[in-house]
Amino acid sequence: MTVHGMNDSRSRWLALAVLAIAQFMVVLDVTIVNVALPAIQTDLGFSAEGLQWVVNSYTLTFGGLLLLGGRMSDILGRRRLFLIGLGLFTAASLAGGFATSETTLIAARSIQGIGAALLSPAALALLTVTFPAGRERNIALGVWGALAGIGGTLGVVAGGVLVDSLGWEWIFFVNVPVAAVAMLAAPAFITESRREHTDSSFDIAGAVLGTAGLFALVGGVIRTDATGWGSAQVLALFGSAVILLAAFVVVEARAKDPLVPLRLFRVRGLSVSAIALALNGGAFLGMFFLTALFLQQVHGDTALQAGAHFVPMGIAAIASAVIGAQLVTRFGTRAAYLGGTAVGAAGLLLLSQAGVDSGYAGGLLPGLIVFGLGLPLVGVANQIAAVAEVPHEDAGAASGIITTAFQVGGALGLALISTAATTRTGDALAAGAAQADALAAGFERGMLIAGGLAVANLLVGAIRAPHIKPDAAMVAEASVS
């Protein structure tokens, strides 16, 4: 590993600030857009079907290309890929803010996801080579791990403030000056590094086939609302997904240096964790999407009020992540996984009871808090279980696989949950229901589908999850993967 200089402690912490700012934007853009969805839908004329792509186009390119981004940064240079990714992310943010059509905004979100897939793994790798092993690196990784919870919570509030005061365009424009500062500072404080042995290939074919297959699969699920499960268009999309994903498996099996080493799935902890985090991601992203719409379209919230109403869930999730690390150490990964999934399912069931006349405190708040408590327990337990039984040299690949599983599962879950909700809303409107009542009926259906994903996750854990009791070091390492 080639790393030059950076003995100066002050420079290291300034490097952390630059890397943290960039990662914070990536995390922020997963949630900040949700509270802007009603305004985007009104201004750009999005259909309910198309609106899902504002979230999913980002999630799928980010998740689908994340492993490729990590590999490219190792070979071509981490600082170089960090700056390229940051530049793409910034340009796409600017284009998103100026978007005047569905197509333009979805394209901008896709490019944002590509930029995030390049910069995020490069930033984490730069952090680990910048700080020597020990206390300083542990502090730096702790800051990095905290970004996820804080960024997700602040994202909805910041999104609400920007939408209400300046317009939805500013959820994208706000990235530009922040990213510009990071891009100007990076060359001064971050030293280039790359893997010493650079004879590995990029496996671009695998990345393209996998990502294209996932787009086709998600597109097929979304189109079922308009054309039905048996339509020629939906069947063509599903058929394309099967062919592309089968080709992806063949390429990975034959590649000298595959993005996804298929042999790792023979490790029970990793294979179960990938499924668990995919189901967890699906329930989370679907719940977030529908609840943001429900708060504004049924409950009558402004964008800022909707964002503020998510804050208790974020606080509960941060507290659960801290407590969860201790629970996993004491009781093992299986108990935390099962407990977190059961709690999350209970939260979704509570949310499904909210109706047109439900107040926030009595109708939505309990479910949001309970769901927030369950989500991190599943994540922490499975991040640890995924890497505990794989060889140390494969830990990076295992971590990348489960991160990708969460993103991809989120996209598939959102497509399934939102499509089911939209179908139910359409049926209610056709039967003569009022707009608010129809939207509430769709929300209830969506929460029940999300709850079904959580129950399926509970069954997977009960049948297959390994029991692993990690030490504190393993918990700390997993919290930033």
C-alpha positions in Angstrom: 0.0 0.0 0.0 1.5 3.3 -1.1 0.9 6.1 1.3 3.0 9.2 1.3 3.6 11.4 4.3 0.8 12.7 6.6 2.6 12.5 9.9 1.1 15.7 11.0 -1.8 15.0 13.4 -3.6 18.2 12.5 -3.5 17.3 8.8 -5.0 13.9 9.6 -8.0 15.4 11.4 -8.5 18.0 8.6 -8.5 15.0 6.1 -11.2 13.4 8.3 -13.2 16.6 8.1 -13.1 16.6 4.3 -13.9 12.9 4.0 -16.7 13.2 6.6 -18.3 16.1 4.7 -18.4 14.1 1.5 -19.8 10.9 3.2 -22.3 13.0 5.1 -23.7 14.3 1.7 -24.0 10.7 0.4 -26.0 9.6 3.5 -28.1 12.8 3.5 -29.2 12.3 -0.1 -30.8 8.9 0.8 -33.3 10.6 3.1 -33.4 14.4 2.2 -35.4 13.7 -0.9 -38.3 12.0 0.8 -39.9 15.0 2.3 -39.6 16.8 -1.1 -41.5 14.1 -3.0 -44.9 15.8 -2.9 -43.5 19.1 -4.2 -41.5 17.4 -6.9 -44.5 15.4 -7.9 -46.6 18.6 -8.3 -44.0 20.7 -10.1 -42.7 18.1 -12.5 -45.9 16.1 -13.0 -44.6 12.8 -11.7 -47.0 9.8 -11.7 -47.1 7.7 -8.5 -45.2 5.1 -10.4 -42.5 7.5 -11.7 -42.1 9.1 -8.2 -40.5 5.9 -6.9 -37.6 6.3 -9.4 -36.6 9.6 -7.7 -35.4 7.4 -4.8 -34.7 4.1 -6.6 -32.5 5.5 -9.5 -30.1 6.8 -6.8 -30.3 3.6 -4.6 -29.8 1.2 -7.5 -26.8 2.9 -9.1 -25.2 3.4 -5.7 -25.7 -0.1 -4.5 -25.1 -1.8 -7.9 -21.8 0.0 -8.6 -20.5 0.2 -5.0 -18.2 -2.9 -5.2 -16.8 -1.7 -8.6 -16.1 1.7 -7.1 -14.1 0.1 -4.2 -12.1 -2.0 -6.6 -11.3 0.9 -8.9 -10.2 3.1 -6.0 -7.8 0.4 -4.9 -6.2 0.1 -8.3 -6.4 3.6 -9.8 -5.9 5.6 -6.6 -8.3 6.4 -3.8 -7.9 10.1 -3.7 -8.4 10.2 -7.5 -11.6 8.2 -7.4 -12.8 10.2 -4.4 -12.4 13.4 -6.4 -14.0 11.9 -9.6 -16.9 10.6 -7.6 -17.4 13.9 -5.8 -17.2 15.8 -9.0 -19.9 13.5 -10.6 -22.1 13.8 -7.5 -21.8 17.6 -7.5 -22.5 18.0 -11.2 -25.5 15.7 -10.9 -26.8 17.6 -7.9 -26.7 20.8 -10.0 -28.5 19.2 -12.9 -31.1 17.8 -10.5 -31.9 21.2 -9.1 -32.4 22.6 -12.6 -34.4 19.6 -13.8 -37.7 20.4 -15.6 -38.9 16.9 -16.4 -39.2 13.4 -14.9 -36.5 12.1 -17.3 -34.0 14.8 -16.4 -34.4 14.4 -12.7 -34.2 10.6 -12.7 -31.1 10.7 -14.9 -29.5 13.2 -12.5 -30.3 11.0 -9.5 -28.8 8.0 -11.3 -25.5 9.9 -11.9 -25.6 11.0 -8.3 -25.7 7.3 -7.3 -22.7 6.6 -9.6 -20.8 9.4 -8.0 -21.6 8.1 -4.5 -20.5 4.6 -5.5 -17.1 6.0 -6.4 -16.5 8.3 -3.6 -17.9 6.4 -0.6 -15.7 3.3 -0.6 -12.7 5.5 -1.6 -13.4 7.8 1.4 -13.5 5.0 3.9 -10.3 3.4 2.5 -8.6 6.8 2.7 -9.7 7.2 6.3 -8.2 3.8 7.3 -4.8 4.5 5.6 -4.6 8.0 7.0 -5.0 7.1 10.6 -2.6 4.5 12.2 -4.2 1.6 14.0 -5.1 2.3 17.5 -6.9 5.1 19.4 -6.9 7.7 16.6 -8.3 5.3 14.0 -10.9 4.1 16.4 -12.0 7.7 17.0 -12.1 8.5 13.3 -14.1 5.3 12.6 -16.5 6.2 15.4 -17.1 9.6 13.8 -17.6 7.9 10.4 -20.1 5.4 11.8 -22.1 8.1 13.6 -22.6 9.9 10.3 -25.2 7.3 9.2 -27.6 7.9 12.0 -27.1 11.6 12.3 -27.2 12.2 8.5 -30.4 10.2 8.1 -32.1 12.2 10.8 -30.8 15.6 9.8 -31.7 14.9 6.2 -35.4 14.9 6.7 -35.3 18.1 8.8 -32.9 19.9 6.4 -35.1 18.7 3.5 -38.1 20.2 5.1 -36.4 23.5 5.8 -35.2 23.8 2.2 -38.4 22.8 0.6 -40.6 25.2 2.7 -38.2 28.2 2.5 -36.5 27.9 -0.9 -38.2 25.1 -2.9 -37.4 21.5 -3.6 -34.6 22.4 -6.0 -32.5 23.4 -3.1 -32.2 19.8 -1.7 -29.9 19.4 -4.7 -28.3 22.8 -4.9 -27.2 22.7 -1.3 -24.7 19.9 -2.2 -22.8 22.2 -4.6 -21.0 24.6 -2.3 -20.4 21.9 0.3 -18.9 19.6 -2.3 -16.8 22.5 -3.8 -15.2 23.1 -0.4 -14.4 19.4 -0.1 -12.9 19.2 -3.6 -10.7 22.2 -3.1 -9.5 21.0 0.3 -8.9 17.3 -0.6 -5.6 17.8 -2.5 -4.1 19.8 0.4 -5.0 17.4 3.2 -5.5 13.9 1.6 -2.5 12.0 0.3 -3.0 9.6 -2.6 -2.9 5.9 -1.8 -3.5 2.7 -3.8 -3.0 -1.0 -3.4 0.6 -2.1 -4.0 -0.3 -5.0 -6.3 -2.5 -3.7 -9.1 -2.8 -6.7 -11.4 -6.5 -7.1 -10.5 -9.2 -6.4 -13.1 -12.2 -4.1 -12.7 -14.9 -6.7 -13.6 -16.9 -3.9 -15.4 -19.0 -6.6 -17.1 -20.1 -8.0 -13.8 -21.0 -4.5 -12.5 -23.0 -3.6 -15.6 -24.9 -6.9 -15.9 -25.8 -6.9 -12.2 -26.9 -3.3 -12.1 -28.9 -3.6 -15.4 -30.6 -6.8 -14.1 -31.6 -5.0 -10.9 -33.0 -2.1 -12.8 -35.1 -4.4 -15.0 -36.3 -6.3 -11.9 -37.4 -3.2 -10.1 -38.9 -1.7 -13.2 -41.0 -4.9 -13.7 -42.3 -4.7 -10.2 -43.2 -0.9 -10.6 -44.9 -1.4 -13.9 -47.3 -4.0 -12.4 -49.4 -1.2 -11.0 -50.2 0.2 -14.5 -50.2 -2.9 -16.7 -50.7 -5.9 -14.3 -48.4 -8.8 -13.4 -49.2 -10.8 -16.6 -48.7 -8.0 -19.1 -46.2 -8.4 -22.0 -44.2 -5.3 -20.7 -43.9 -6.7 -17.2 -43.0 -10.2 -18.4 -40.4 -8.8 -20.8 -38.8 -6.8 -17.9 -38.8 -9.8 -15.6 -37.4 -12.0 -18.4 -34.6 -9.5 -19.1 -33.9 -9.4 -15.4 -33.5 -13.2 -15.2 -31.2 -13.2 -18.3 -29.0 -10.3 -17.1 -28.7 -11.6 -13.5 -28.0 -15.2 -14.8 -25.3 -13.7 -17.0 -23.9 -11.8 -14.0 -23.6 -15.1 -12.0 -21.8 -16.8 -14.9 -19.4 -13.8 -15.3 -18.7 -13.8 -11.5 -18.1 -17.6 -11.5 -15.6 -17.3 -14.3 -13.9 -14.0 -13.5 -10.3 -14.2 -12.2 -10.9 -11.5 -9.7 -14.8 -11.1 -9.4 -16.5 -8.2 -7.7 -18.7 -10.7 -5.9 -16.8 -13.9 -5.0 -19.6 -16.4 -5.1 -17.7 -18.8 -2.8 -18.4 -16.4 0.1 -22.1 -17.3 0.0 -21.2 -20.7 1.2 -20.5 -19.0 4.5 -23.8 -19.2 6.4 -23.3 -16.0 8.3 -22.7 -13.9 5.2 -25.5 -15.5 3.1 -28.0 -15.1 5.9 -26.9 -11.5 6.6 -27.2 -10.5 3.0 -30.9 -11.7 3.0 -31.5 -10.1 6.4 -30.2 -6.7 5.4 -31.9 -6.8 2.0 -35.3 -7.4 3.8 -34.4 -4.8 6.4 -33.6 -2.3 3.7 -36.8 -3.0 1.9 -39.0 -2.5 4.9 -37.1 0.7 5.9 -37.1 2.4 2.5 -40.7 1.5 1.7 -41.9 2.8 5.1 -39.9 6.0 4.8 -41.2 6.8 1.3 -44.9 6.1 2.1 -44.8 7.8 5.6 -43.3 11.0 4.1 -46.2 11.1 1.6 -48.8 10.2 4.2 -47.7 13.0 6.5 -48.0 15.7 3.8 -50.9 14.4 1.7 -53.1 13.0 4.4 -52.0 14.4 7.7 -51.6 17.9 6.1 -48.0 18.5 7.2 -45.7 21.0 5.6 -42.4 19.6 4.4 -40.7 20.9 7.5 -43.3 19.4 9.8 -43.0 16.1 8.1 -39.2 16.2 8.5 -39.5 17.1 12.2 -42.0 14.2 12.7 -39.3 11.7 11.7 -36.8 13.0 14.3 -38.0 10.8 17.2 -37.5 7.7 15.0 -33.9 8.9 14.2 -33.2 9.5 17.9 -34.6 6.1 18.7 -32.4 4.5 16.0 -29.2 6.2 17.3 -29.9 5.1 20.9 -30.7 1.6 19.7 -27.4 1.4 17.7 -25.4 2.4 20.8 -27.3 0.0 23.1 -27.4 -2.7 20.3 -23.6 -2.9 20.2 -23.7 -3.8 23.9 -26.5 -6.3 23.5 -24.8 -8.1 20.7 -21.6 -8.5 22.8 -23.6 -9.8 25.7 -26.3 -12.0 24.0 -24.9 -12.7 20.6 -25.9 -11.8 17.0 -28.8 -14.2 16.7 -30.7 -12.8 19.7 -30.2 -9.2 18.6 -31.2 -10.0 15.0 -34.4 -11.8 16.1 -35.2 -9.2 18.7 -34.7 -6.2 16.3 -36.8 -7.8 13.6 -39.7 -8.5 16.0 -39.6 -5.0 17.3 -39.5 -3.6 13.8 -42.4 -5.7 12.7 -44.4 -4.4 15.7 -43.6 -0.8 14.7 -44.9 -1.4 11.2 -48.0 -3.0 12.5 -48.6 0.1 14.7 -48.1 2.4 11.7 -50.6 0.4 9.6 -53.3 1.4 12.1 -53.0 5.2 11.3 -55.9 6.6 9.4 -57.3 9.9 8.2 -58.4 11.0 11.6 -55.3 9.8 13.5 -53.3 12.4 15.3 -49.5 12.3 15.1 -48.9 11.6 18.8 -51.4 8.8 19.0 -51.4 7.4 15.4 -47.9 7.7 14.0 -45.4 8.5 16.8 -45.5 5.1 18.6 -44.9 3.2 15.4 -42.1 5.4 14.3 -40.3 5.1 17.6 -40.7 1.3 17.9 -39.6 0.8 14.3 -36.6 3.1 14.9 -35.6 0.9 17.9 -35.7 -2.3 15.9 -33.9 -1.2 12.7 -30.3 -0.8 14.0 -30.3 -4.1 16.0 -30.8 -6.0 12.8 -28.1 -4.0 11.1 -25.5 -4.3 13.8 -26.1 -8.0 14.3 -25.8 -8.9 10.7 -22.9 -6.7 9.9 -21.0 -8.6 12.5 -22.3 -12.0 11.5 -21.4 -11.3 7.8 -17.7 -10.9 8.4 -17.1 -13.1 11.5 -16.7 -16.3 9.6 -15.0 -15.2 6.4 -11.2 -15.1 6.0 -9.6 -11.7 7.0 -8.6 -11.1 3.4 -12.2 -11.4 2.3 -13.6 -9.1 4.9 -13.7 -6.1 2.6 -15.6 -8.0 -0.1 -18.0 -9.4 2.6 -18.7 -5.9 3.9 -19.3 -4.6 0.3 -21.7 -7.4 -0.4 -23.9 -6.7 2.6 -23.9 -2.9 2.0 -25.0 -3.6 -1.6 -27.7 -6.0 -0.3 -29.2 -3.3 1.9 -29.3 -0.8 -1.0 -30.6 -3.3 -3.5 -33.1 -4.7 -1.0 -34.3 -1.2 -0.3 -35.0 -0.5 -3.9 -36.9 -3.8 -4.4 -38.8 -3.3 -1.2 -39.7 0.2 -2.1 -41.0 -0.9 -5.5 -43.1 -3.7 -4.0 -44.5 -1.7 -1.1 -45.2 1.5 -3.0 -46.7 -0.3 -6.0 -49.1 -2.3 -3.6 -50.1 1.0 -1.9 -50.7 2.8 -5.2 -52.8 -0.1 -6.5 -54.9 -0.1 -3.3 -55.3 3.7 -3.5 -56.5 3.4 -7.1 -59.0 0.7 -6.2 -60.4 2.8 -3.4 -60.8 5.9 -5.6 -62.5 3.8 -8.3 -64.9 2.6 -5.6 -65.8 6.2 -4.7 -63.7 6.8 -1.7 -62.5 10.4 -0.9 -58.9 11.2 -1.9 -57.6 11.2 1.8 -59.4 8.0 2.6 -58.0 6.3 -0.5 -54.4 7.5 0.3 -54.8 6.2 3.9 -56.0 2.8 2.6 -52.9 2.7 0.4 -50.7 3.6 3.3 -52.2 0.8 5.4 -51.6 -1.7 2.7 -48.0 -0.6 2.2 -47.3 -0.8 6.0 -48.7 -4.3 6.1 -46.5 -5.4 3.1 -43.5 -3.9 4.9 -44.5 -5.7 8.0 -44.7 -8.9 5.9 -41.0 -8.3 4.9 -40.1 -8.0 8.6 -42.0 -11.2 9.4 -40.1 -13.0 6.6 -36.9 -11.7 8.0 -37.9 -13.0 11.4 -38.4 -16.5 9.9 -35.1 -16.4 8.1 -33.3 -15.5 11.4 -35.2 -18.1 13.4 -34.3 -20.9 10.9 -30.8 -20.0 9.6 -29.1 -17.3 11.7 -25.8 -18.4 13.4 -25.2 -17.6 17.0 -22.0 -15.5 17.3 -20.7 -13.7 20.4 -18.3 -11.0 19.2 -15.8 -9.1 21.2 -15.9 -5.3 21.4 -13.3 -4.8 18.6 -15.4 -6.8 16.2 -18.5 -4.7 17.0 -16.5 -1.5 16.5 -15.2 -2.6 13.1 -18.6 -3.7 11.9 -20.3 -0.5 12.9 -18.5 1.4 10.0 -18.8 -1.3 7.3 
